[in-house]
Amino acid sequence: MSNCGGITVIDGSNVRGAADVSLPDHFSSAITGAQVIELAESKVTGCLPGISFPESLKLPALESVGVSDAVSFSITEFDQERALQKIKDYISAIADRLDVDPLVVSILDGSTPRLYLEDEDDFAMLAENLFTDLDVEDKGKLKKKEIQTALDQMGMEMGIPPPSELPLLNDILKKNGAEGEEEVGQAQFAYILQPILQEIVDNLSKKPVVIVHNVKVASGARIRKLLENEKQLDDVTEKIWQYQHEVSGHQQVSTKSIRTYLEKFGKELGLPPPEVDESAPLYDLAFDVATKGEIGKDEFRELVKRILDSFAQQLNANPVFFEPEE
């Protein structure tokens, strides 16, 4: 798990420790596939920061351990030794899946707004900026109910969850008089805001809010796995070679044609879409390692490997986040 700019990336390292399992004493010698999956998923969930088991992981994990029919597997009975191995395999498959397709979450535990509350100058600047942004008519006055808008404006980037994720928010606002049409100046605005933020921090510290984002992250993990598998690497290089040959009809390949292929089909290899802002320098740097001009097939495999290795190193150092296609 790593933290990047206020969001947390959950990868396989989060759950690998869960594979060290033992069966509860109350289990009999015959354990069903359904119980195997239940035990494995409960172990995985225990390693995740406040979120339930992601259903998106279930099918790929089942397929990875050779389960083609989930219904049939659920009623199959295993002895304890085989059940334990199935649990470990299932957890390992989930970890492998998270390595190449991590979860991206925000863990809102109150730590970010607490920083503002602990420093008087920082809080004063925060309150002033919020007041100024909301005072669009430059009246020097805001309605008390606009405290809610100020919290919305702070948002998850500043550690404030959306109202739907913090049921007590309305009570907190009401308790501190942040409602109604009465207008207040900047000083009173800050005076009302401070205890509200403090209560939000107190609640989040006791029960953090975890938001799972519909965001993909290219971290280089999928490319590294590809580079470690000679057969898969050979398959990819052959596809790129055939693609270039079909497009141009030539028996030689230029670095330009390799880049065209990767920009078009690279998402299958774990590359971010080329249209993402952060991707342009990524592609440029990756092809700086490439031989200029045309090359024959004998040199081709090593060139593709060198380019992909460059992508993997860059993405490992600076992952690229992007929204999945609809």
N, C-alpha and C positions, 0 to 999 in steps of 0.2 A: 504494500500500500504506500502511495506517495501523495504528497500534497502539492498542487500546482495552482498558484494564483487564487486561493480560496476554495478550490474544489479538490476533492480527494479521489484518487484513482485506485480502485480495488482490483488487484490482479491475483494470480494464482498463489502468490506468497501468503496471502491472507488465510487461505484455507488448507494449505498443505499439512499444517500441524494437526488438523482434524483427522488425518488418516491414521493416527496413532489411537486406535479404538479398541474397546473391549465390549463384549456383549453384557447387557444387564443380567443380573442373577436370575430374574424371574423367567427368562426365555428358556423354552424347552429345547430338546435336541433338534426338532424340526422347525425351521424358520422360513417363512414365506418370502417371496420376492417383494411383496408389498411392504413387509416389515423391514427388509433390507434397505429399500429406498427411503422409508420413513426415518430409520436410524441415521442413514448417511446424510439426508437433507437436514435433520435436526442438528447434526454435528457441524455441517457447513453453516447453517443459520447462526449457530452459537459463535462463529468466527466473524460474522458480518456486523458492521456497526449500526445496530438498531433497525435493520430492514429484514423483511421476511425473505424466504427463499425465492429467488427470481425464477419464475416459470420458464423464462427464455433459455435457461440453462439445462432444463430437464431433458428435452429431446436429444440435443447434441451429446449430452453425457450418457444417456442410454445407448445411443448409437455407438459411442466410443467403446463401450464395454460389450458390444455385440448383441444388444437386445433389439430385435426387429419387431417384436410384438409385445407391447407393454402389458396388455391384458393377460396374455399367456404367462409372461414372466411373473406377474403379481401373484399368481396362484401356484407357481412352482415352489416346491419345498427344498430347502438346503440343510445340510448338517451344519454345525456351528463353525467348523473350519472353513467350509466353502462360503458360508454366509459372511464371515469376517473378510475373506478375500474379495468377495463381491463389493462389500462396503468400501474397502480400501480402493478398489479399482474405480468405483463410481466417484469417490471423492477426488482421486487423482485426475480423472477425466474432467471433472468440473474445474480443477485447478489449471489444467492445460487449456481449457476453453477460456478461462478468465485471463490467461497470459496473452492470448491473441485477440481477445475481445473483452477488455476490462469494463467494469461498471464505473460510471462517473457520478459521484454524489457530492452534495454539500452537507456537511455535518455542522449544524447550527447549535452550538453548545453555550452560547453567551460570551465566548472569549473575545470576539471582535468588538461588540459594543461596550464590553467591560473596560477595554483599553481607553475608550473615550471618557468613561465615567471616572476612571482613576486619575485622570489629568485634567485639572480645571481649565487650563488654557485650551486643550484639545476639545473639550466638551463645548466651551464657549464658541470656538470657531465652527464646530459642527452645527450648533444651534443657529448661529448667525447665517451660515451658508444655507441651511434649510429654510430659514425664515425669508431670506432674500430671494431664493428661488421661487418660493410660493407666493410672495408678494408681487405678483406680476403687474399690478396697477400702481405699485410704488406708493401705497398709502401709509405704510408704516404700521399697518394693522392687519391681523388675520383672525378669522373666526376660530373659536376653540376646536371645532370639529375637524379643522384642517390638520390637527396633530396626527390624525389617522393617515392623511395624505403624506405627511412628512415621514412616517414610518414606512409607508409604501415606497416612497422615494429612496429611502435608505436601502431597502430590499436585501436580498440574500447576499449581495456583494459585501454588505456591511453587517451581515449576521442576523438580519431580521427576517423571520419566516413570513410567508404570506398568511393572511388572516385565517384561511381555511386550515392551516397547519397548527394554529395556536388558538384553540377554542376559548381560552381565558382572556383573550385580548380585549373583547368588548367590556368585560367586567373591570379590567385594569383601567381602560380609558374612562369608564363611567366613575369609578372610584376616585380618580384623580381630576375629575372635572373637565375632561377633554371631549366635550360634546356641546352641541347647541350653537346658536348663531352669535353669541356674545363675542365681541372682538377684543383682542389683546395686543399689546405691543411686543417688541422683541424680547425684552427682559422677562415679561410674564410668560411668554411663549417658552422660553428656556426653563423657567421655574416649573412649569407644568410638565415639560418633556422629561426632565431629569428623573423624577421618581417613577415615571412610566417606563423609561428605559431600564431603570434599576429592577423593577418587578419582572420585566421581560427577561433580563439577564438571570435573575434568581430562578425563574421557572425553567429556563433553558439549561441551566447548570444542573438542575435536578433531573430533567427529562429532555435531553437533546432532541431536536427535530432533524431527521435525515431525509433529504430530498434526492431522489434518483432522477438524473437528467437523461433526456433522450438525446444523448450525445455519444459519438464514437471517438475513440482516441487511437491514433496511429503512433505506436511506441517503438516500432522496430521488432517486436517480439515475433510476429508471424514471419517476417523476413529472415530472422535468425534461425528459426526452426527450418525454414526452407533451405538455407545455406548448409545446415547440418545434415540434410537428407540428399545424398547424391542423386538418387533416382528422381526425386521431385525437381531438383535443380536441372537435371538433364531434360525432363519433360517441359519445363518452362522455357529453356533455351531453344528447344526444338520448335515450340509454338511460336516464339518470336521469329525464328529463322523462317518458318513456313509462312508466317504472316507477311514478312517483308517480301518474300519471293512471290507470293500471290499478288501483292500490291504492285510491285515494280517489274517482276519477271526476271530480275537479275540474280545471279548466283553469288553476289557479294552483298554485304550488309554495311550500311553506314550507321554511325552513332545516332544520326537524326531519325532513322527508322526505328531504332531501339527505343528512343525517347517517345516517338509517336505511339508505339505499342504500349509502353508503360503508362502514358497519360490516358490511354483509352481503356486499358484492362488492368491497371495497377492495383485497383481496389481489391481484386481477387488475391493479391499478394500481400495486402496489408498496407498499401501506400495510400496517402490521403488524396482526395480529388485535386487535380491540378488547378481548379478554379478557386480553391481556398487561398486566401491572401498569403498565408504562411508557406504555401507549397512552392511558390515560384523560386525563391532562393534555394529551397531544398532540392529541387530538380536541377537547378543551375550548378550547384555545388557537386551534386552526384555525378554529373556528366563532365565535370572538370577532370575527373580521373580517367575519362575515356580516351582511347586512341582516336586521333583525328583522321578523317577520311574513311575510305572503305577498307574492310578487312575480309579475309577468307574465313571459312567455317572452322578451320583449325584453331584460330585465335578467338573465335566468337564466344565460346563457353567461358573462358577466363575473363573476357571483357564484361559479359553479363554479370558474372560473379563479383567482379570488382565494383561495378556500378551498384549492385544490390547491397553489397557490404557497406558502401558509402552511405546509402539510404539508412541502413540499420544503425550505423553509428550516429548519424545526425538525429534520427528520431529517438534514439535512446537518450541522447543528451537534451533534446528539446522536442517532446511529444507534440503532435499537432491534433487539436480538437476540432471536430466538425460535425455538423448535423447530418444524420443519415438521409438518404434519398427517400422521398415519399413512396 
